[in-house]
Amino acid sequence: MKIAFPLGGMTVAGLRRERDRNRLIIEKIAGKEFTTLAHIGRMRELCREEAGAPDFSSRLPATTRAHKTLTMQPGSSETTAGMSAQAALQKRLRPRRKS
């Protein structure tokens, strides 16, 4: 592995996962698994082809963004949308009234 991945990062378990996903060709001889640098190169190409845009993002789609107000940020709570951070902190620090 040090030859194919000199900076590390790939483990035996990772290679087995790629084998199970049919991206890495292995040869089994006397119960032991072997591969070649050419097969590792092919696996790296296959992995590169699958890399693409992230499946999710904290950014809202353009159609939704157009309808949101500027005070709403992705991930922010709806209950404090109209309240400044300072006002929310003051409200939280205010002592509660006794009934």
Summary of the structure (lengths in Angstrom):
residues: 99
radius of gyration: 26.3
end to end distance: 69.8
largest distance: 80.0
contacts: 149
relative contact order: 0.07
helix: 41%
strand: 6%
